[in-house]
C-alpha cells in the first residue's frame, strides 16, 4: 500500500523512531512502527489483521482506524485521485491501495498537536 501523511509533523512522527518515542512513548512508538510496516506490506485493507482495522463510526468522511497500544489509534483515509466506491457511494476499502495517515489520537491528545 502507498502511504501519504496529512502534515510534515505527522510524517516526522511516523518516519522517525526517536520522534515517535518522544511524542508517544516507547510502547506506542513501537506499535506504530509495526502498524506502518503492516500497511506498507499490504496490497489492500483486507490484508490487515493486526490492530483491529475498522471504519470509524460516525465519521462524516469515510475514515478507517487501527489500534496502536495504550488507547492510541491511527486514523487514515483513502487517498486515490478518484477513490474506489461501492454502488452505495461508500469507499470500497478492499480496492484501496493508497492511503493518507490523518492523525494519531490517544489520551485526549491528537498528533501532530493541534494549536488552539
N, C-alpha and C positions, 0 to 999 in steps of 0.2 A: 504494500500500500504506500502511496506517496503522501508525505506529511508536509503541512504548512503550519505556520503559527500566526496567531492573531496580532502579536506585537513582538518587538525586539526583546523587551524584558522577559516575556514568557519563553521566547526562543532560548534566551540565555539560561533560564532555569532548566529547560528541557535538554539542552546540549552540554551543559557544564555540571558535572557531578558536584564540584565544590560549591557552585552557586545554588544548586538544588539542596545540598546539605545545609547551607547557611540559611536559606529561606524556609525549608520544610522540615529539617531534621533528618537524621541519618536513615531511620527506618522508612519514612515516606519517600525520601530521595531514592533509596534502593528499589522500592516497589515501582516508582515512576520509571526508573531505568528499565525494569523488566516489562512494564506495560508498553513503553515506547518500542522496545525491541519486538514485542508481540505484534504491535501494529505494523511495524516495518516489514516483518516476515509474512504477514497475512496478505492474501490476494483479495479477500473480501471480509466483511464483518462476520460472515458465517464461520471463518477460520478462528475467530476469537472465542476462547472459553474462559480464560482466567479473568478475574475482575468483574464478573457478572455483567457483561455488556448489555445495555438495555436502552430503549428510547426513553428520554427524560419526560416523565409525566408532567402534563400541564404546560409544556413549552409551546409558545405561540409558533416559533420556528421549530423545525424538527431537528433536535439535537440528540446525541447519544451520550451516555455516561458510562465510565468504568470505575470501579472501586480501586483505590490505591491501598492505603492502610490507615489505621488510627482515625477513621472517619473522613479521610480525604478522598476527593473524587476528581477525575479528569473529565471535562466536558468538551465535546467536539461536534463538528457538523460536516456534512458532505461538502466537497469543495471542487466540484466539476464546473466548467463553464456553463453547462446545461445539466443539472443534476438529474440522474435517472429517477423517474417517477412511476408509481403504480397507477393503475386505471383510476383509483380514487384520489389521485393527486398528492399522495404522500411519498416521501423519499423511499425508493426501492433499495433498501440497505444492502441486500446481497449483491447488487450490481455496483455499489460504490467502491471505487479504488483510490480515490483522492479525498483526504480529509484535512480539516483545519482544526488544530487544537485551539480552543477558545479561552479556557481558563482552568485553573486548579483551585478547588474550594475545600475548606476544612476549618473546623473550629471557628466558624463565623468570620473567616478571613478568605479573601479572594486573591489569587496570584495570577498575574502580577498585581501588586497592590494598587487599588483604585484611589486616587486622590479625592478628597471630599471638598 
